[in-house]
């Protein structure tokens, strides 16, 4: 009889993530199916994966595909009932995968199971909410298993056939909002999204990219965040972002960037300048899936 771990392919997307691999590997020592898709890392990620995750299938890419596209590639290599999308800056607590699979068995109509994420200090993080295309969430997080509208893509257990049925991530989102879009489409086409607090995963948020490219990475975070925000608004809210509003975003981001430099906060300053560049470079792109139904 297959164990829970036998039923799951863990997919990890790396980008200059060598510093994350050892703690990540602690929770994956007994996981037989691990796929690592590397987005052209320039650090020692390859050596770290070979040393710490020797069972992993290593898929190096010649360029950075983006988060969604790299995960989609990983899914094509999965032959198991479930895929577990797992950020490299996550640390699985004991029994986390087993708890996720057990929840999937209890809720067979669920397309996706999300764990309770813990912050850097080990405290529960509010990483789930209602769908952002419907209304703003308020109040505390769920204390027991519950249907939710969104859970962060840092760690999601998804039925492999559901992931393939919707065509995976919309690769028009290079970074950010791709998990919002994925959760909406999974619920529309495949089944519920269930939050399971018994599965606990520590997420060292924004810790997946390190090394000498950190400043560049912050710039690109800002760039892709604003572009993805505009794409999500157009796809699921039916609201194009007019030029005056886009320019307003750029002016505010530029002013904040200058202020961040004066406050000796270059990391956030580069993120702001990335937003400015993202606004100026934005051009509406074809949407790969129809607008969300209301």
C-alpha positions in Angstrom: 0.0 0.0 0.0 1.3 3.4 -1.0 2.1 5.9 1.8 1.1 9.5 1.7 4.5 10.5 0.5 4.4 8.0 -2.4 1.3 9.8 -3.7 2.9 13.3 -3.9 5.4 14.9 -6.2 7.0 17.9 -4.5 7.8 20.7 -7.0 10.3 23.3 -6.0 11.3 26.3 -8.2 14.6 27.8 -7.3 16.4 31.0 -8.3 19.7 31.7 -6.5 18.3 29.7 -3.6 21.4 27.8 -2.4 21.0 29.2 1.2 17.5 27.7 1.4 18.2 24.1 0.4 19.5 22.6 3.6 16.5 23.6 5.8 14.1 22.8 3.0 15.6 19.3 2.6 15.1 18.5 6.3 11.4 18.1 5.6 11.9 16.2 2.4 14.4 13.5 3.4 11.9 10.7 3.0 9.9 12.2 0.1 10.6 9.9 -2.9 9.3 12.2 -5.6 10.9 15.7 -5.7 11.4 17.8 -8.8 13.5 21.0 -8.7 13.1 23.4 -11.6 16.0 25.9 -11.5 15.4 29.3 -13.1 19.0 29.9 -14.2 20.6 30.4 -10.8 24.0 32.0 -10.7 24.9 30.7 -7.2 25.5 27.2 -5.8 21.9 26.0 -5.9 22.8 23.1 -8.1 25.5 21.8 -5.7 23.3 22.3 -2.7 20.5 20.3 -4.3 22.8 17.5 -5.3 24.2 17.4 -1.8 21.0 17.8 0.3 18.3 16.4 -2.0 20.0 13.6 -3.9 16.7 12.0 -4.8 15.4 15.1 -6.6 15.1 15.4 -10.3 17.1 18.4 -11.3 15.7 20.5 -14.2 18.0 23.5 -14.9 16.8 26.2 -17.2 18.9 28.4 -19.5 16.8 31.5 -18.4 14.4 32.6 -15.8 11.0 31.2 -16.9 9.0 32.9 -14.1 7.4 31.2 -11.1 4.2 29.9 -12.8 5.9 28.6 -16.0 8.6 26.8 -14.0 6.0 25.1 -11.8 4.1 24.1 -14.9 7.2 22.5 -16.3 7.6 20.6 -13.0 4.0 19.3 -13.2 4.7 17.7 -16.6 7.2 15.5 -14.7 4.7 14.3 -12.1 3.2 10.8 -12.2 1.5 10.9 -8.8 -2.0 11.7 -7.6 -0.9 15.0 -6.1 1.6 17.7 -6.6 2.9 19.8 -3.8 4.0 23.3 -4.9 6.6 24.3 -2.4 8.7 27.5 -2.2 12.4 26.9 -1.4 12.1 29.3 1.6 9.6 26.9 3.3 10.4 24.5 6.1 7.9 21.6 6.4 7.0 20.7 10.0 6.9 17.0 10.9 3.9 15.3 9.3 2.9 18.2 7.2 2.6 16.4 3.9 0.8 13.5 5.5 -1.7 15.9 7.1 -2.4 17.6 3.7 -3.0 14.2 2.0 -5.2 13.1 4.8 -7.3 16.2 4.4 -7.5 15.6 0.6 -8.9 12.1 1.4 -11.4 13.5 3.8 -12.5 16.1 1.3 -12.5 14.3 -2.1 -14.3 17.2 -3.8 -11.5 19.6 -2.9 -9.1 20.4 -5.8 -6.5 21.9 -3.5 -5.4 21.8 0.2 -3.5 24.6 1.8 -1.5 24.3 5.1 -1.2 26.7 8.0 1.9 28.8 7.2 4.1 30.0 10.1 6.1 33.2 10.0 9.8 33.6 10.7 9.1 33.5 14.4 7.1 30.3 14.2 3.7 32.0 14.7 0.7 31.3 12.5 0.5 33.6 9.5 -2.8 34.7 7.9 -2.0 33.2 4.5 -5.6 32.5 3.4 -8.7 34.6 2.7 -11.7 35.0 0.4 -11.3 35.7 -3.3 -10.0 39.2 -4.0 -12.2 39.5 -7.0 -15.3 39.2 -4.8 -14.7 41.2 -1.6 -12.0 42.1 1.0 -11.5 39.6 3.8 -11.8 40.7 7.4 -11.3 39.1 10.8 -9.0 36.3 12.1 -8.0 33.1 10.2 -9.8 29.8 10.4 -9.2 27.6 13.4 -10.2 24.3 11.8 -10.6 22.9 8.2 -12.5 25.5 6.1 -13.2 26.3 2.5 -11.4 29.5 1.5 -11.2 31.6 -1.6 -7.4 32.0 -1.7 -4.2 30.5 -0.1 -0.7 31.7 -0.9 1.2 29.7 -3.5 4.1 29.2 -1.2 2.8 25.7 -0.4 -0.2 24.1 -2.0 -1.2 20.5 -2.4 -3.1 20.2 -5.7 -4.7 17.1 -7.4 -2.5 16.6 -10.4 -5.4 16.0 -12.8 -7.0 19.3 -11.6 -3.8 21.1 -12.3 -3.6 19.7 -15.8 -7.3 20.3 -16.4 -6.9 24.0 -16.0 -3.7 24.2 -17.9 -1.6 25.0 -14.8 -0.5 28.6 -14.0 -1.3 31.4 -16.4 2.2 32.0 -17.6 1.3 35.6 -18.5 1.9 36.3 -14.7 5.7 36.2 -14.5 5.7 36.7 -10.7 2.9 37.7 -8.3 -0.9 37.2 -8.6 -0.4 33.9 -10.3 -1.6 32.1 -7.2 -4.7 34.4 -7.0 -5.5 33.5 -10.6 -4.8 29.8 -10.0 -7.0 29.5 -7.0 -9.9 31.2 -8.8 -9.6 28.9 -11.8 -9.2 25.7 -9.7 -12.5 26.6 -7.8 -14.3 27.5 -11.0 -13.4 24.3 -12.9 -12.3 21.6 -10.4 -13.5 22.0 -6.8 -13.0 23.6 -3.5 -9.9 25.1 -1.9 -9.6 23.8 1.7 -7.4 25.2 4.5 -6.1 22.5 6.8 -4.4 24.0 9.9 -3.1 20.6 11.1 -0.5 20.8 8.3 2.1 23.4 9.3 4.8 24.9 7.2 7.2 27.7 8.1 7.6 30.3 5.4 10.6 32.6 5.5 8.8 35.1 3.3 11.0 36.8 0.7 13.9 34.5 1.7 14.1 32.4 -1.5 16.5 34.7 -3.4 20.0 35.5 -2.1 23.5 36.1 -3.2 24.9 39.1 -5.2 21.7 39.5 -7.3 19.6 40.5 -4.3 19.3 44.2 -5.4 18.4 43.2 -8.9 15.9 40.7 -7.5 14.2 43.5 -5.5 14.0 45.6 -8.6 12.4 42.8 -10.6 9.9 42.1 -7.7 8.6 45.6 -8.1 8.6 45.5 -11.8 6.6 42.2 -12.1 4.3 43.0 -9.1 2.8 46.1 -10.8 2.6 44.4 -14.2 0.8 41.4 -12.7 -1.5 43.6 -10.7 -2.7 45.3 -13.9 -3.1 41.9 -15.6 -5.2 40.5 -12.7 -7.5 43.5 -12.7 -8.1 43.1 -16.4 -8.6 39.3 -16.3 -10.8 39.0 -13.2 -12.3 42.4 -12.5 -12.8 43.5 -16.1 -11.1 46.7 -15.3 -8.3 48.0 -17.5 -5.9 50.4 -15.8 -6.1 53.7 -17.7 -2.9 55.7 -18.5 -3.5 58.5 -15.9 -3.9 55.9 -13.1 -0.8 54.0 -14.2 1.1 57.3 -14.2 -0.2 58.0 -10.8 1.2 54.6 -9.6 4.6 55.6 -11.2 4.8 59.0 -9.5 3.9 57.6 -6.0 6.4 54.7 -6.4 9.2 57.1 -7.6 8.6 59.4 -4.6 8.7 56.5 -2.2 11.9 55.2 -3.8 13.6 58.5 -3.2 12.4 58.6 0.4 13.6 55.0 0.9 17.1 56.0 -0.3 17.1 58.9 2.1 16.2 56.5 4.9 19.0 54.3 3.9 16.7 51.5 2.8 18.1 50.6 -0.7 16.4 47.2 -0.9 12.9 48.7 -0.8 14.0 51.7 -2.9 15.0 49.4 -5.7 11.6 47.6 -5.4 9.9 51.0 -5.9 12.0 51.9 -8.9 11.1 48.5 -10.3 7.5 49.5 -10.0 8.1 52.7 -11.9 9.8 50.7 -14.7 7.0 48.2 -14.7 4.3 50.9 -15.1 6.2 52.6 -18.0 6.8 49.2 -19.8 3.3 47.9 -19.3 1.3 46.9 -22.4 -2.0 45.0 -22.1 -1.3 41.4 -23.1 -3.7 38.7 -24.4 -5.3 36.8 -21.6 -4.8 33.0 -21.7 -8.1 32.3 -20.0 -11.5 34.0 -20.0 -12.4 36.6 -17.4 -13.7 35.1 -14.1 -17.4 34.8 -13.8 -19.1 36.8 -11.2 
